[in-house]
Amino acid sequence: MKKKNKGYRRASPVHRWWPCMMPRPSLLLPLLLLKGCEGIRLSTVASPSPLVSRALAPLMFSFKGWRTEDFESFVIEDAQEEEEQAEILARAWEEDAILSYASDLPLSDTSDATSNLLTKGVTRLGSVLSARSAQVLRCEIVRQLHEVQRVDGQKIADGQVDAPLSAVLSSVAQLEEDVCTRWDLRLRLTPAVRDAIREALSHPGLVGALTTVAGLDAELWECAALISAPGAAPQPLHSDTLWDDAGVLFSTFIAVQAITKSMGPTRFVIGSHTANAHQAFDDQGIQYISHISDSAALGLLQTGEATLYDGRILHCGGPNSSQEMRVMFYLTFRCATADGDELANEEAHSILSRYRGRFLLRDLVQQRPKDVSFGAISQQRP
């Protein structure tokens, strides 16, 4: 079961970027036709449209000895992909009109956390982080995001393995503006982040549920933050994994601020982590969502509260119509019995490459204040 792109079940890759030394085809072909270009020649007959469909043979260029012969070396953006992205945003808004009336996800007792996760696909937990810890962590997340933006500007994340940003659905609110309003930030394990992990994984309800469903040998699969700016568009309903008999990924979203309805809280479709729900969603689409709208719940959280959910559950982030940035810290654990090869989606694997495969749940819940697992990191650049 392959990990989805944190999003749309039939979505194409979130975005593609051109090599910086070459102009986009929409600019290149007019230049070639109108002005000519010394040192550049076409190796095949160009399509009449500057946006070339994947169904057509790729355009091949030779530029001072640098040659491109396929989409692996030089991706030609096409009209079909733009239409797909517009379709995804349109569907997200249509779904949001249905799901925005959902009721609040109720707070679970610590003793009920595991049973709610197993039967409903999601549970809400209180006091996972203290208000002070949440405030410190939020400042750290925003600082790390600003560092990335200073280097990369507002470009849309492509989720490359060494990049600080994962690919995320609905990263832009308006396709024509191409301005990022939603980020999935792979966090560096600075002291504030490490302290938050320690505190969160001392919560008995959270640890008990994770141990039951994922096992103590579950790998820390993701350590990141989801951030949506004012004006961010909603995401389409999706699951993080394809359906399978057993859950594979389990994620906890921890609020580092109070999450209000106008900030676009996560919508969960209760009980949709089943084979029947996935089949109905695939077959019926928006009709299924209308039918199950009464089963949807909003992750309205107080500071320090968390949701813990099965990656198979259908869920989505809402639009941020507030004047405040919404910031959510999250950890994902991969079930100890899962096949890692079946989860390979590097664009949406939200943990920095240097931390991959390094931490198990067992190590993190048994750590001391100055623990072995994080101690090695503290001696080097996090």
N, C-alpha and C positions, 0 to 999 in steps of 0.2 A: 504494500500500500504506500503509494508515493505521497510525500508531504506536498500539499498544495502551496501555491504562492501566497499564502495567507490571504487567499481570496478566491475570486470567482472560479467556479468549477470548470468553466470552459474558456477561461481567459487566456489570451496570448501573453507572451512575456511582457512585463510591465513597461519597459522602455529600452530603446537601443540608442547607442551613441556612435557618432561618426569619428573616425580617426581625425585628430586635430589638424593634420597637414592637408586634408582634402576637403573641398567644399561639398555641401550637400548636393544630391542630384538635381534638386529643383533649381539650384543656382548654376550647377555645372553645365547642364545641357544647353540652356540658352547661351551661355558663354561660348560653348563649343560651336554652336550653330551660327551665332551672330558675329563673333569676333575671331574665332579660331584661337588656338592656344599652343604656342610653340612648346614642344616637349611632351605634349599630351596627345594620345591618339586613342580612338575607339577600336577595340578588337572585334566587336560584333556589331550588328546593326542595332541601333538604339530603338527602343519602343517610342511611339509618338508621344506618350505621356512621360513627363519627368519622374513620376512616381511609378515604379515598375512593380507589377504584381509578382508574387512568389511563383505563380503558375508559369510565368515566362522565364526563359533562360536568363540568368544573371548577366548584367552588363559588365564587361571586363575592361579595365583601364590599364594603360601603362603610363606611369608618371616618373620620368627620369629613372627608369630601371625598376621602379616599384610596381609590381603587377598584382592585380586582384582577379581571381578566377572563380571564386565562389562566395557564398554568404558567410562562410566561416572567417574569411580574412577581411571582407569588406561588405558590411550589411547594407543593402539598399532598402530604405524605408518605403513602405507602400501605402496606397490609399486604403487598402483593406484593413491594415492594422489601425489606422486612425479611426476608421468607421467602427471597429470593434471597441476601441477605447471609449468612443462617444456612446456606443450602445451600452457599455457597462455603466457609465455614469447615469445615463437615462434610466436604466433599470434600477440602479441604486436609489434614485430619487422616488421612483414609483414604489419600491418596496418600503422606503422610509415613511411614505404617506400612510402605509398600513401599520407598520410596526411602532411608530412614534406614540401610539396610544396605549402601548403595553403598560402593565402594572409594574410596581417595584419588585425586584427580586428580594424575597424575605431573608432576614438574617437567621442563620442556623445556629443552634446550640453546638458547642464543641463536640458533644457526643453523637450528634446527628450528621456531622460533616461527611463522613464516609458513605453512609447510606444515601444521603441526598445526591452525592456525586455519582454513585452507581445507578440510581433509579432515574434521576432527573438530568444527569449530564453536567450539572453545575451546582455549586454551593457557595453561599456568601458567609464570610467569616469576619468577626469583629476583632479589633485590637491586635492586628498582625504587626503593625509598627506603631510606636508612640508618636504623638503629634510632633514632638521635637525631632525625632529621627526622620519623620516624613518631610519636615520642612528642610532639614539639612540635605536630604537626598534630592529633593526637588531642585534646590539651588545647584547641586552638583550636576544633575542631568541637564539642566538648562545651560550650565557652563560648558559641558562637553558638546552640546549641540552647537553653541555659538563658536566653539573652536573649529568644528567641522565646517561650518558656514563660512568662516573667515578664509579657509583654505579652498573649499569647493564652491563657494557661492550658493546659489539657490538651485543648482542643477538637480535633476531628478535622479534618484538613486537607481543604479543598475544592479546592485546586490552582488558585485564581484567579491570573491572570497576574502580578499584583504581590505575591502572597503569598510569604512565605519558605519555605513548605512545599508540596511537590507532593502530589498524591493518591497513595496507595500501598495495595496490597492487604494485607488482614489487619492494618489499623492498630489494631484492638482485638482483644483475646483473648477477651473475653466481650461479646456485643452488649448484654446487659442492663445491664452496668456502664458502658459508653460511656467507658471510660478508655483513652487512647492508649498503646500499648506499642511501636509501630513508626513511624518517621518517615523521610521522604525530604526532607532539608534542602538547600535551594538556598543555596549558600555565597557569602558575600561574599568578594571577592578581597583579603583582608587580607594583610600580608606573609608570614605563615606559609603561607597557601594558595598564594600566588604562588611562593614558594620551592619548595613541594612539586611544583607543576606543572613548574617549570624542571628539577628533579632527575629527575622521572619521565620527562620527555620528552628526557632525555639518555641513556636506556637504549637501547642499540643494537637489542636484540631487539624492544622495544615499538615504537620509532619505525620500524624496518624493516618490521614487520608492518602497522602502520597506514598507512604510505606505500604499500605494495603493494595493500592491499585498499580503502583509502578515498581515496588520493591526497593530495598535499601541499596541495591547495586544499580539503580537507575542513574543514568548519566545526566549531568547538567547540560542540557541540549541548547538552551538559550538563556542569555542574560542581557536584557535590553530594556528600552523604554519606548512606548508608543506616545507620540506627541501630535496633537492637532491644533493648528492655529485658528484664530477667529476667521470664519468664512470657509473652513474646510468642508468639503462635500461628504456625504455619507458613503459608506462602503456597501457593495452588494452583499447579500447574505451568502455565507460560505462556511465551509468547514476547513480545519487545518490539515486534516488527513482524509484520505478516502476511507470508506467504511470497512471495518474488519471485525471479526468475532470478538477480539479483545482490544481495549484501548492501547494506543501506542505512545502518544504524547499527552502530557497533562501540564497545563499552564495555570499559573496564578497571577492575576492582575492586581496589583496593590496600589491603592489610591494615595498619592503623596499630597493631595489636596482634596477638599470636598468636591465631589462630582455632581453637578446639577443637571437637570434635564436639558437646559439650553446649551450645555457644553458637549452634547452628543455622547451620552454614555453607551456602553456596549449593550446591544440587544441580543438576548439569548432566546432560542426557541426551545422551551423546556421539553425534554424527552426526545429530542430529534437526533440523538446519537445512535439510533437504531437503523437496521437495514431497511425496514419499511419506510421510515422517514426519508432516508437518502434516495430510495427508489422513487417515492412520490415527488420529491423535490426535482429530481432529474426529469421525470416524465411530465409534470404539470407546471413547474415554474411558478409564475406569479399567482396562478390559481391555487396552488398548494399554500402559498404564503397567506392569501386571503382566508383560506379555510382554517389555518392554524393560528391566526392572529391572536386569538384569546389565550394561546399557550405561550406567547412571548412575554419576556420579563426584562426590565431595564436594570442595568448595573449601577443604580444610584448609590454611591458609597460615601461614607463619611471619611475624613482623613484617617489613614492607617488601616481602614478596612480592606478586604480583598475578596475577589472571586477566585474559585478554583474550578477549572472545567476540563472536561474530556475533549481532546482535539477533534473528535468526530461530531461534536454538537454544532448545529448551524447557528451562526452568530455574525455580527457585523458592528462596526463603529458607526455612530450617528453623526449628523452634521453639527459643526460647532457654530451656533448662532449667537454665542456669548461674546463678550469683549475680552475674554481671558483664555490663555493657552491651557489646554487640557493635557496633563502629563500623567502617564501611568507607568509604573515600574513593573517589569514582569520577569518571571523565571519559568522555564519549561524543562521538564524532566522526561527523558525517553525511557520507556519501560525496559527493564533489564532483559526481557526476552525478545525484544524487537530486533528485526534484521536491519542493521544500519544502512545497508545498500538500498533498501526499499524506501528510505527516507531522504535520499539524496536530492535536494533542491537547494543548491548553494545560494541562489539569489534570495531565498527567504529564510535561510538558516541564521537566526539572529544571535550570534555570539562571535566575538572576534576570533580569528583563526588560531591565535596563540593560546586560547583557552580550550579549544576543542579536545574532547576526550580526556581532560585532566581531572575532572571532579565528579565524584559519585555522591549520591544523596547520603550514603553511609558516612562518608568523610565529613560532610558539611553539618550533619546533625550531631555528630559526636565531637566536634571541635571544641577546644578551650578558647578563652579570650585571646591568647596568643597561640594560634593553632599551627599545626604543621602544614596543612594544605594551602593556607593563604600566606604562610610565613615566607615561602620561597618567592612569592610574588612581591612581597613588601621589600625585598632586597634588590629588586630590579624595577625598571620602568613598567608600571602597570599597563 
